[in-house]
Amino acid sequence: MRHLLRMASYSAQTNMHARNLAIVWAPNLLRSKDIEATGFNGTAAFMEVRVQSIVVEFILTHVEQLFGDAPLHGTARGGGAQH
């Protein structure tokens, strides 16, 4: 999410603001077994993808509130895992 947020920061050059990134990435980030299993098409598939994109856009616009100051590299806070 932080990477997509960083990409959105270049929206003046790319026109890929949070909403556009959400539309493109939502189906991959929030895969729907319902769509895959039942072969939704047309209106049902569109509505499912729309809900996914709204959720991803919300996450992108609230990254700091949701994830706080979590590191970008995947390292754990508070000392990480013991090996």
VONU-32228 format. One line per field, with one value per residue (C-alpha): residue number from 0; x, y, z. Coordinates in pm, whole numbers, plus 32768, in hexadecimal, padded with zeros to 4 digits. Each point is the difference from the previous one (the first is absolute). Layout:
k: (NUM;...) .
east: (X;...) .
north: (Y;...) .
up: (Z;...) .
//
This chain:
k: (0;1;2;3;4;5;6;7;8;9;10;11;12;13;14;15;16;17;18;19;20;21;22;23;24;25;26;27;28;29;30;31;32;33;34;35;36;37;38;39;40;41;42;43;44;45;46;47;48;49;50;51;52;53;54;55;56;57;58;59;60;61;62;63;64;65;66;67;68;69;70;71;72;73;74;75;76;77;78;79;80;81;82) .
east: (8000;811B;8097;7EB5;7FE6;815B;7F8F;7ED0;80EB;8068;7E98;804A;80E3;7F4F;7E90;8009;7F6C;7F77;7EB5;80A1;80FF;7EE5;7F3C;8130;8084;7EC4;7FAE;815D;8015;7EA1;7FC0;7E9D;7FC6;7E95;805E;80F9;7F23;7EB7;8089;7F4F;7FE8;7F59;7F5B;804D;8175;8003;7F5A;80F4;812C;7F6A;7FE6;8167;807F;7F48;80A3;815B;7FD2;7F98;8135;80E1;7F71;8027;814F;8094;7EC9;7FE9;816E;809F;8174;8037;8147;7FF0;80F4;7F2D;80DA;7F44;7FE5;8073;8135;7F71;8005;8106;80DD) .
north: (8000;80ED;7FBF;8054;8137;8063;7FC8;80DD;8118;8017;802C;815A;7F56;7EB2;804A;7EC7;808D;7F22;7FC1;7F93;7F27;7F61;7FB2;7F5B;7F43;7FA6;7EC2;7F7C;8072;7F90;7ED1;7F86;7E8A;8049;8099;7EEC;7EDE;806C;80B1;8148;80DD;8143;80C8;7F12;7FFD;817A;8034;7F12;80B2;8150;7F98;7F80;8147;80CD;7F33;8020;8176;8024;7F40;80D4;8144;7F88;7F4A;80BD;7FD5;7E8C;7F9E;8115;8021;7E97;7FD9;7FE2;7EDC;7EFD;8005;7FD3;8114;7FBE;7F33;7F12;7E88;7F43;7F11) .
up: (8000;804F;7EAA;7F57;80D8;7F8B;7E98;8040;806B;7E90;7F8A;7F70;7F01;7FD9;804C;80D9;813F;8115;7F4E;7EB9;80B3;80C7;7EC3;7F61;812F;80C3;7F3D;804A;8169;8060;7F26;800C;800E;7FA9;7EB2;7FB3;8071;7F67;7ED1;8049;7ED2;7FA3;8112;811F;7FB3;7FD5;8153;80AA;7F6A;805D;816D;7FF4;7F6F;8107;8114;7F68;7FCC;816C;8070;7F22;8086;816A;7FF8;8127;80D8;7FAF;8003;80CE;7FDC;7F94;7F42;7E87;7FEB;80B2;8137;8143;8104;815F;7FAF;7EFC;8004;80C4;7F3B) .
//
